[in-house]
Amino acid sequence: MGDYKVGLVRNPTVPLAVAVGASSAFPPFLSPLRLKVHQPYESDPEASLQKYPFTSPVTLNDGGAYDNLGLETIFNVTTRCL
């Protein structure tokens, strides 16, 4: 479980139902899911936001609110290859 700016939690104990609930949280109609992370983040110098308030509680919502078409990955890979 992780984010490239916040960091990685190895072997999370979050139930699958909570992940499904986060995927269903689409503002402004459904409130974001607030998740308290009780496990340590793996140390990562590249994770620029690996500090409070970004690490706990974590506020999750549907990824479509950020990148509905999934194009960020394509643009990031393309710019790295150029």
C-alpha positions in Angstrom: 0.0 0.0 0.0 1.6 3.3 -0.9 2.0 6.5 -2.9 5.1 7.7 -4.7 5.1 10.9 -2.7 4.1 9.6 0.7 5.8 6.3 0.8 5.1 2.6 1.1 3.6 0.4 3.8 4.7 -3.2 3.3 2.2 -6.0 4.1 -0.7 -3.8 5.1 -3.5 -5.2 7.3 -6.3 -3.1 5.7 -9.2 -5.3 4.7 -10.2 -5.5 1.0 -13.6 -4.1 1.9 -12.0 -0.8 3.0 -10.1 -0.5 -0.3 -13.4 -1.0 -2.2 -15.0 1.6 0.0 -12.2 4.1 -0.8 -12.7 3.4 -4.5 -16.4 4.3 -4.1 -15.8 7.6 -2.4 -16.2 10.2 -5.0 -16.5 13.8 -3.8 -18.8 15.7 -3.5 -21.4 13.0 -3.5 -19.7 10.4 -1.3 -17.4 11.6 1.4 -13.7 10.6 1.3 -12.6 7.6 3.4 -10.4 8.5 6.4 -7.9 5.7 7.1 -5.7 5.5 10.2 -2.4 3.8 9.3 -1.0 1.9 12.3 1.9 0.4 10.5 5.3 2.1 9.8 6.1 3.6 6.4 9.2 2.2 4.7 11.9 4.9 4.7 12.2 6.4 1.2 14.3 9.6 0.5 12.3 10.1 -2.8 9.0 10.3 -0.8 8.8 14.1 -0.3 5.6 14.0 1.7 6.5 11.2 4.1 5.6 13.2 7.2 2.6 14.4 9.2 -0.1 15.4 8.1 0.2 13.2 5.0 0.9 10.0 6.8 -2.0 9.8 9.3 -4.9 9.9 9.0 -4.9 9.2 5.3 -7.8 10.6 3.3 -8.7 8.4 0.3 -11.2 8.8 -2.5 -11.7 7.3 -6.0 -8.7 7.7 -8.3 -10.9 9.1 -11.0 -11.2 12.3 -9.0 -7.4 12.8 -9.7 -6.9 11.2 -13.1 -10.1 9.8 -14.5 -8.7 8.5 -17.7 -5.5 7.0 -16.2 -3.3 9.3 -18.4 -0.8 10.4 -15.8 1.1 7.1 -16.0 1.3 7.3 -19.8 2.6 10.9 -19.7 5.2 10.1 -17.0 6.5 7.1 -18.9 6.6 9.0 -22.2 8.5 12.0 -20.7 11.0 9.7 -19.0 11.7 7.9 -22.3 12.3 11.2 -24.3 
